[in-house]
Amino acid sequence: MTTTHTPDTLHRILDHSSRADPYPLYAELRKTPVALQEDGSYVISTYRELTGILHDPHLSSDVRHLSRPMPAAEAHTTPSFINLDPPEHDRLRRLAMRHFGPPHTPGLVTGMEPDLTAVVNGLIDDFAGKERIDIVDDFAYPFPVTVICHLLGVPREDEPRFHVWVNAIVDSLDYNPKTDPKEKLDNGMQARNDLTQYLGGLLEQRHGRPGDDLLARMANDDGPEGRMTDDEIVSTANLLLIAGHETTVNLITNGMLTLLRHPQILQRLRDEPDLIVPLVEELLRYEPPVHIIPWRAAYSDISIADTVIPKGSQIMLMLASGSRDPARFHDPDRFNPDRQDNQHLGFGSGIHLCFGGPMARLETQTALTALVRRLERPTLVTDPPPYRPSPILRGPIHLHIKQS
């Protein structure tokens, strides 16, 4: 049987003291591919089992299929499509994708490349005269925030307002009623309500006023499947605003940190700019922005790795562990941009494959190419850098560098 209690390993992974390097603990966790926890939930950590269950129709993203109620910051709001199952998930994702990518708007992402380059170069221009640069505050955060605000139609000057809400929401994603103060969940719920009301106000201004931003397009869409309801549009905008910058901040920051730790590869990227495409794919495997899917539900009994997960069970998916599985990837703890057949789990897999993956890839390619080209002999000030609280969306909270 592969079912075993491994609470200590999981607790150490979730503890902030392990944030800088959770990978040895992931290796320990992989010894038990499907691990039963003391609370009756299951943790899956190996590549084969993760890809299998992510494509299993008996795996549910709907909290209503959990046998035990789970505290959720979305409890009193319309769930976004990542927390729904087919057919409702498929309908909402199709309606959102009409305005975000092929086949209806195939050139949206690639057409933004000149604008992305201009934003990146403007931010790097502002490094002039600074002895130290914080890659997070000075670059990796303002860049994707500017992009997603432009795409959605959210005023960039409102960033200080929604930044507080987004931080509270992200902080509540790994809420544990046994170890965390109730205030952590309450703050997340209040922040989600505040953000919902804010986006609802912006949506009201778009009705009957067609425009190029996503809020206006969704508000005035008369496609073959009809329009989303206002609640559905707001929940989709909520998802895109949060996911549209939080994950990219981590990917860019983790990418720069990895390059500074591998100076030969940094120099090679300077000399071979086309390396950036496979390099970003390797970053998504080696230092992904999303480490854990904290819960899914067994819609019915699921058999995996000689284990039967009972209907209604909570399942935690350790994506970053799967992408370092030596049973799937040769020498997985080595950063190798020449890696072949790199089917990583950096954007998940299955029907919930990251909606904004093409945009995040292009943003990261643009950002890292410009940074390595324009920075003069950058070096880390502190290694490891300080990390954000979340074990789910993992990345440095600051990344200070200096140029020589």
C-alpha positions as CSV (number, residue, x, y, z in Angstrom):
1,M,0.0,0.0,0.0
2,T,1.2,3.5,-0.7
3,T,-1.1,5.1,1.8
4,T,0.9,6.3,4.8
5,H,0.8,9.1,7.3
6,T,3.5,11.7,6.6
7,P,2.3,14.7,8.7
8,D,5.7,15.8,9.8
9,T,7.0,16.2,6.3
10,L,4.0,18.1,5.1
11,H,4.0,20.3,8.2
12,R,7.7,21.2,7.5
13,I,6.9,22.0,3.9
14,L,4.2,24.4,4.9
15,D,6.3,26.0,7.7
16,H,7.9,29.2,6.6
17,S,11.3,28.1,7.7
18,S,11.4,25.7,4.7
19,R,10.3,28.3,2.2
20,A,13.8,29.0,0.8
21,D,14.4,25.4,-0.1
22,P,11.4,23.0,0.1
23,Y,12.9,20.6,-2.5
24,P,14.6,18.1,-0.1
25,L,11.3,17.8,1.7
26,Y,9.5,17.2,-1.5
27,A,12.0,14.3,-2.2
28,E,11.1,12.9,1.2
29,L,7.4,13.2,0.5
30,R,7.7,11.4,-2.9
31,K,8.7,8.2,-1.0
32,T,5.0,8.0,-0.4
33,P,3.3,9.0,-3.7
34,V,-0.2,9.1,-2.1
35,A,0.0,10.0,1.5
36,L,-3.0,9.8,3.9
37,Q,-2.9,12.6,6.5
38,E,-4.2,12.6,10.1
39,D,-7.2,14.7,9.1
40,G,-8.3,12.2,6.4
41,S,-7.0,14.3,3.5
42,Y,-4.5,12.9,0.9
43,V,-1.3,14.4,-0.5
44,I,-0.1,13.5,-3.9
45,S,3.5,14.3,-4.8
46,T,4.9,12.2,-7.7
47,Y,4.7,13.1,-11.4
48,R,2.9,10.1,-12.7
49,E,0.2,10.2,-10.0
50,L,-0.2,14.0,-10.3
51,T,-0.7,13.9,-14.1
52,G,-3.0,10.9,-13.8
53,I,-5.3,12.5,-11.2
54,L,-5.3,16.0,-12.9
55,H,-6.8,14.3,-16.0
56,D,-9.2,12.1,-13.9
57,P,-12.9,13.1,-14.4
58,H,-13.6,12.0,-10.8
59,L,-11.4,14.8,-9.5
60,S,-13.5,17.8,-8.6
61,S,-12.7,21.5,-8.2
62,D,-16.1,22.2,-6.6
63,V,-15.9,22.6,-2.8
64,R,-19.5,21.2,-2.5
65,H,-18.1,17.8,-3.3
66,L,-16.0,17.7,-0.1
67,S,-17.5,15.5,2.6
68,R,-16.3,17.8,5.3
69,P,-17.0,21.6,5.0
70,M,-13.8,23.6,4.4
71,P,-13.3,27.2,5.4
72,A,-13.2,29.1,2.1
73,A,-12.7,32.8,1.4
74,E,-15.0,32.4,-1.6
75,A,-17.8,31.0,0.5
76,H,-20.1,34.0,0.0
77,T,-19.2,34.9,-3.6
78,T,-19.8,33.4,-7.0
79,P,-16.9,30.9,-7.5
80,S,-14.6,31.5,-10.4
81,F,-14.3,28.9,-13.1
82,I,-11.2,27.3,-11.6
83,N,-13.4,26.3,-8.7
84,L,-16.1,24.7,-10.9
85,D,-16.4,21.4,-12.8
86,P,-17.7,20.7,-16.3
87,P,-20.0,21.7,-17.9
88,E,-20.2,25.0,-16.0
89,H,-16.4,25.3,-15.9
90,D,-16.2,24.8,-19.6
91,R,-18.9,27.3,-20.5
92,L,-17.3,30.1,-18.4
93,R,-13.8,29.4,-19.6
94,R,-14.9,29.5,-23.2
95,L,-16.7,32.8,-22.6
96,A,-13.7,34.3,-21.0
97,M,-11.3,32.9,-23.6
98,R,-13.3,34.6,-26.4
99,H,-11.7,37.8,-25.3
100,F,-8.3,36.5,-24.3
101,G,-7.0,34.2,-27.0
102,P,-7.6,32.0,-29.9
103,P,-9.7,31.4,-31.9
104,H,-11.7,34.7,-31.4
105,T,-8.8,37.0,-30.4
106,P,-5.7,35.1,-31.6
107,G,-3.4,38.1,-31.7
108,L,-4.1,39.5,-28.3
109,V,-1.0,38.2,-26.4
110,T,1.5,38.4,-29.2
111,G,0.2,41.8,-30.2
112,M,1.2,43.2,-26.8
113,E,4.9,42.4,-27.2
114,P,5.8,46.0,-28.1
115,D,3.9,47.4,-25.1
116,L,5.5,44.9,-22.8
117,T,9.0,45.8,-24.0
118,A,8.2,49.5,-23.5
119,V,7.0,48.9,-19.9
120,V,10.1,46.8,-19.1
121,N,12.6,49.3,-20.5
122,G,10.9,52.1,-18.7
123,L,11.2,50.3,-15.4
124,I,14.9,49.5,-16.0
125,D,15.5,53.1,-17.0
126,D,14.3,54.0,-13.5
127,F,17.2,51.9,-12.0
128,A,19.6,54.7,-13.0
129,G,21.4,56.1,-10.0
130,K,20.4,53.4,-7.6
131,E,23.1,51.5,-5.7
132,R,20.7,48.7,-4.9
133,I,17.7,47.4,-6.8
134,D,14.8,45.4,-5.5
135,I,13.8,43.2,-8.4
136,V,10.4,42.6,-6.7
137,D,9.4,46.2,-5.8
138,D,11.2,48.0,-8.6
139,F,10.4,45.6,-11.4
140,A,8.7,42.2,-11.1
141,Y,5.7,43.5,-9.3
142,P,4.9,46.8,-11.2
143,F,5.4,45.2,-14.6
144,P,2.6,42.5,-14.6
145,V,0.4,44.7,-12.5
146,T,0.6,47.4,-15.2
147,V,-0.2,44.8,-17.9
148,I,-3.2,43.1,-16.2
149,C,-4.7,46.5,-15.3
150,H,-4.4,47.5,-19.0
151,L,-6.0,44.3,-20.1
152,L,-8.8,44.3,-17.7
153,G,-9.6,48.0,-17.7
154,V,-8.6,48.5,-14.0
155,P,-7.2,52.0,-13.3
156,R,-3.5,51.6,-12.6
157,E,-3.7,54.4,-9.9
158,D,-6.0,52.1,-7.9
159,E,-3.2,49.6,-7.3
160,P,-2.6,50.7,-3.7
161,R,-6.2,49.8,-2.9
162,F,-6.4,46.3,-4.5
163,H,-2.8,45.5,-3.5
164,V,-3.9,45.2,0.1
165,W,-6.9,43.1,-0.8
166,V,-4.9,40.7,-3.0
167,N,-2.3,40.2,-0.3
168,A,-5.0,39.3,2.3
169,I,-6.6,36.9,-0.2
170,V,-3.4,35.2,-1.1
171,D,-2.4,34.9,2.6
172,S,-5.7,33.2,3.4
173,L,-5.3,30.5,0.7
174,D,-3.4,28.1,3.0
175,Y,-5.6,28.9,6.1
176,N,-5.4,26.1,8.6
177,P,-8.1,26.3,11.4
178,K,-5.9,24.2,13.7
179,T,-2.8,26.5,13.6
180,D,-3.9,29.9,12.1
181,P,-5.8,32.6,13.9
182,K,-9.4,33.0,12.6
183,E,-8.5,36.6,11.7
184,K,-6.4,35.3,8.7
185,L,-9.5,33.8,7.2
186,D,-11.7,36.7,8.1
187,N,-9.3,39.1,6.5
188,G,-9.3,37.1,3.3
189,M,-13.1,36.9,3.2
190,Q,-13.4,40.7,3.8
191,A,-10.7,41.4,1.1
192,R,-12.5,39.2,-1.4
193,N,-15.8,41.0,-0.7
194,D,-14.1,44.4,-1.0
195,L,-12.4,43.4,-4.3
196,T,-15.7,42.0,-5.6
197,Q,-17.5,45.3,-4.8
198,Y,-14.8,47.3,-6.4
199,L,-14.8,45.3,-9.7
200,G,-18.6,45.3,-9.7
201,G,-18.5,49.1,-9.7
202,L,-16.1,49.1,-12.7
203,L,-18.3,46.6,-14.5
204,E,-21.4,48.8,-14.0
205,Q,-19.6,51.6,-15.9
206,R,-19.0,49.2,-18.9
207,H,-22.6,48.2,-19.6
208,G,-23.7,49.6,-22.9
209,R,-20.3,51.1,-23.5
210,P,-18.2,48.8,-25.7
211,G,-14.5,49.1,-25.3
212,D,-11.2,47.2,-25.8
213,D,-10.6,46.1,-22.2
214,L,-11.8,42.7,-21.0
215,L,-14.4,44.1,-18.6
216,A,-16.0,46.0,-21.5
217,R,-15.8,43.0,-23.8
218,M,-17.4,40.6,-21.3
219,A,-20.1,43.1,-20.3
220,N,-21.2,43.6,-23.9
221,D,-20.6,40.2,-25.4
222,D,-23.4,38.9,-27.7
223,G,-21.7,35.6,-28.7
224,P,-23.5,32.4,-29.5
225,E,-23.5,31.3,-25.9
226,G,-24.9,34.6,-24.6
227,R,-23.3,36.8,-21.9
228,M,-22.0,35.9,-18.5
229,T,-24.0,37.2,-15.6
230,D,-22.6,40.2,-13.8
231,D,-21.6,37.9,-10.9
232,E,-19.8,35.6,-13.3
233,I,-17.9,38.5,-14.9
234,V,-16.8,39.8,-11.6
235,S,-15.6,36.4,-10.4
236,T,-13.7,36.0,-13.6
237,A,-12.2,39.5,-13.3
238,N,-11.3,38.7,-9.7
239,L,-9.4,35.6,-10.8
240,L,-7.6,37.3,-13.7
241,L,-6.6,40.3,-11.6
242,I,-5.1,38.1,-8.8
243,A,-3.6,35.3,-11.0
244,G,-2.7,37.8,-13.7
245,H,0.1,39.3,-11.6
246,E,0.7,37.2,-8.5
247,T,2.1,34.2,-10.4
248,T,4.1,36.3,-12.9
249,V,5.8,38.3,-10.1
250,N,7.1,35.0,-8.7
251,L,8.1,33.6,-12.0
252,I,10.1,36.7,-13.0
253,T,11.7,36.9,-9.5
254,N,12.5,33.2,-9.3
255,G,13.9,33.5,-12.8
256,M,16.3,36.3,-11.9
257,L,17.3,34.6,-8.7
258,T,18.1,31.4,-10.6
259,L,20.1,33.2,-13.3
260,L,22.2,35.0,-10.7
261,R,22.9,31.7,-9.1
262,H,23.9,30.3,-12.5
263,P,26.1,33.1,-13.9
264,Q,27.3,30.9,-16.9
265,I,23.7,30.5,-18.0
266,L,23.1,34.2,-17.5
267,Q,26.0,35.1,-19.8
268,R,24.8,32.5,-22.3
269,L,21.4,34.1,-22.4
270,R,23.1,37.5,-23.1
271,D,24.9,35.9,-26.0
272,E,22.0,33.7,-27.2
273,P,18.7,35.6,-26.8
274,D,16.8,32.8,-28.4
275,L,17.6,30.6,-25.4
276,I,14.9,32.5,-23.5
277,V,12.1,30.3,-24.7
278,P,13.4,26.9,-23.4
279,L,14.9,28.7,-20.4
280,V,11.5,29.9,-19.2
281,E,10.1,26.4,-19.7
282,E,12.9,25.1,-17.5
283,L,12.2,27.8,-14.9
284,L,8.6,26.7,-14.8
285,R,9.8,23.2,-13.9
286,Y,12.8,24.1,-11.7
287,E,11.4,27.1,-9.7
288,P,7.7,27.4,-10.5
289,P,5.5,30.2,-9.3
290,V,2.8,27.9,-8.0
291,H,3.9,25.0,-5.8
292,I,0.7,23.5,-4.4
293,I,-2.9,23.1,-5.3
294,P,-4.2,23.1,-1.7
295,W,-7.4,21.2,-2.3
296,R,-9.4,19.2,-4.8
297,A,-12.2,16.8,-4.0
298,A,-12.9,13.2,-4.9
299,Y,-16.1,13.3,-6.8
300,S,-16.3,9.5,-6.3
301,D,-13.9,6.9,-5.2
302,I,-10.5,7.3,-7.0
303,S,-8.0,4.5,-7.4
304,I,-4.4,5.7,-7.7
305,A,-1.1,4.1,-6.9
306,D,-2.7,1.1,-5.2
307,T,-4.7,3.4,-3.0
308,V,-8.4,4.1,-3.0
309,I,-9.2,7.7,-2.1
310,P,-12.8,7.7,-0.8
311,K,-15.5,9.9,-2.3
312,G,-15.6,13.4,-0.7
313,S,-11.9,13.3,0.4
314,Q,-9.8,16.4,0.3
315,I,-6.7,16.0,-2.0
316,M,-3.6,18.3,-2.0
317,L,-1.6,18.3,-5.2
318,M,2.2,19.0,-4.8
319,L,2.9,20.3,-8.3
320,A,6.4,21.5,-7.7
321,S,7.4,18.1,-6.2
322,G,6.1,16.4,-9.4
323,S,8.3,18.7,-11.6
324,R,11.4,17.5,-9.6
325,D,10.5,13.8,-9.7
326,P,13.6,11.8,-10.9
327,A,11.3,9.1,-12.2
328,R,10.2,11.6,-14.9
329,F,13.1,14.1,-15.2
330,H,16.8,13.3,-15.6
331,D,18.9,15.0,-12.9
332,P,15.8,17.0,-11.8
333,D,17.7,19.2,-9.3
334,R,19.9,20.7,-12.0
335,F,18.8,23.9,-13.9
336,N,19.2,22.9,-17.5
337,P,17.6,25.2,-20.2
338,D,18.6,22.6,-22.9
339,R,16.3,20.0,-21.3
340,Q,14.3,18.0,-23.8
341,D,10.7,16.8,-23.4
342,N,10.1,19.2,-20.6
343,Q,6.4,18.5,-19.8
344,H,6.5,20.3,-16.4
345,L,3.6,21.0,-14.1
346,G,4.4,24.7,-13.8
347,F,1.0,25.7,-15.1
348,G,-0.8,22.6,-13.9
349,S,-2.4,20.1,-16.4
350,G,-5.8,19.0,-17.6
351,I,-8.9,21.1,-18.0
352,H,-7.6,23.6,-15.4
353,L,-4.3,24.3,-17.3
354,C,-3.4,27.9,-16.5
355,F,-5.7,30.2,-18.5
356,G,-3.0,33.0,-18.6
357,G,0.0,30.8,-19.3
358,P,0.8,32.3,-22.8
359,M,0.8,35.8,-21.3
360,A,2.9,34.8,-18.3
361,R,5.4,33.2,-20.6
362,L,5.7,36.2,-22.8
363,E,6.0,38.6,-19.9
364,T,8.8,36.5,-18.3
365,Q,10.6,36.1,-21.6
366,T,10.5,39.9,-22.2
367,A,11.5,40.7,-18.6
368,L,14.5,38.4,-18.2
369,T,15.8,39.1,-21.7
370,A,15.9,42.8,-20.9
371,L,17.3,42.4,-17.4
372,V,20.3,40.3,-18.5
373,R,21.0,42.6,-21.4
374,R,20.9,45.9,-19.5
375,L,22.1,45.1,-16.0
376,E,25.9,45.6,-15.5
377,R,27.4,42.6,-13.6
378,P,24.5,42.1,-11.2
379,T,25.1,40.2,-8.0
380,L,22.8,39.1,-5.1
381,V,23.0,41.1,-1.9
382,T,21.4,38.3,0.2
383,D,21.2,34.6,-0.7
384,P,18.8,33.1,0.1
385,P,16.5,36.2,0.0
386,P,13.5,36.6,2.3
387,Y,10.4,34.7,1.1
388,R,6.7,35.6,1.1
389,P,4.6,33.7,3.6
390,S,2.6,31.5,1.2
391,P,3.8,28.0,0.5
392,I,1.3,27.9,-2.4
393,L,2.4,30.9,-4.4
394,R,6.1,30.7,-3.5
395,G,8.6,33.5,-4.3
396,P,10.9,36.0,-2.7
397,I,9.2,39.0,-1.0
398,H,12.3,41.0,-1.9
399,L,15.3,40.3,-4.2
400,H,18.0,42.9,-3.7
401,I,20.8,43.1,-6.2
402,K,23.7,45.5,-6.9
403,Q,25.5,46.3,-10.1
404,S,29.3,46.7,-10.3
